[in-house]
Amino acid sequence: MEQPNLSYIESMSGGDKVFEQKLIGIIQKEFPEEKQVYFNNIAANNFKAAAENVHKLKHKISILGLVNSYEAAVIYEHNLIEGSKKGQDDFEAILQNMTDFLETL
């Protein structure tokens, strides 16, 4: 599985470490909350709301440099809209990968 990284954040910041830390801090705050809302909606079989959660989480996937994971999230979001959980295990592995990474920062 590809590993999250800070390359995109570093390229956006132009070397501004304060900006980088602020953006990382926002992600570290929002990500666990958004992830929990996703899991709540999946548990309730609320596919439409879960698809919206995946849509929001895709942005953080992208920011953490996970190109292939982003594509998997796009497919999973579409599947949820169609009423299918196909791709759920892969998506949730991506979330765990991101969680592990964010805990190291």
N, C-alpha and C positions, 0 to 999 in steps of 0.2 A: 504494500500500500504506500502511496506517495506520502511524503511527510510535510506537514505545515511548515511555513517559513515566514520570515519577515521581509522578504525581498520587495514585495509590492509596497509595503508600508515605507520601507527605506527609500524606494525610488520616488514615492510621492513626497516625502519629507524634504528632499534635497539636503539631507544631512542634519536637519533640525531635530535634535534628540528630544527636546521638550514636546514637539508635535508628535513624534513617534510614541512617546510614553503616554501622552494624552489619548491617542487613538487606541493604543493597546489597552489602556484602562477602561475605555468605553466598551471595547469588545469583551473584556473580562467581566464587566458588570452586566452587560445585556445578554451575552450568549447563554449563561446558565438559565436565565429567566425565560428566554425564547425557546430553549431546548425543553424546559419543563412544560411549557404550554403545548408544544408539539406532542410530547408524550401523553399529556392529559387528553388531547384530542384524538390521538391514535387509540388510546384505551377506551374511549367513548365511541369509537368507530365513526367519528365525525370527519369524514374524508375531506370535505370541502375546506373546513377550518385547518385541518392538517396540511393540506396543499398550500394554503396561505402561509402557514408557519414555515414550510419548506422554502417557499418563495423568499421569505425574509432571511432565512438562514443561509440561502445561496450567496447572499452578498458577503457574509462573513467568510464563507468557504472560499470565495474568490479573493478576498482581501488577504487571506492566509496562504495564497499561492497554490491552492489545490485545484489545478486545471481539470484533471480527470474526474476528481470528486465532484466538481461543479457540474460536469456533463452528466454524471450519474444522478445528481440531485434534480437536474432538469427533467430527466426521464421519469424519475420517481414522482415528481410533482405532477407531471402529465398523467401518470398511472393513477394517482390519487384522485385527480379530477374525473377520471374515467371510472372510479369506484373500485380500483384494484390496489392492493398493498404490494404488488410486485416491485422489488427493489428495496423493501423496508430494511432487511438485514444489512444490505450494503450501506444504505444511508445512515443507519444507526451506528455502524462501525466507523463511518466518517465522523459522526458526532463525538464518538468516544476518542477517536484520534485527535480531534480538535481540543477536547476537554483535557486530555493528557498533556498536549502541547502548551495550552494556556496556563496550566498549573505550574509549568517550569519557568514561566516568565516572571 
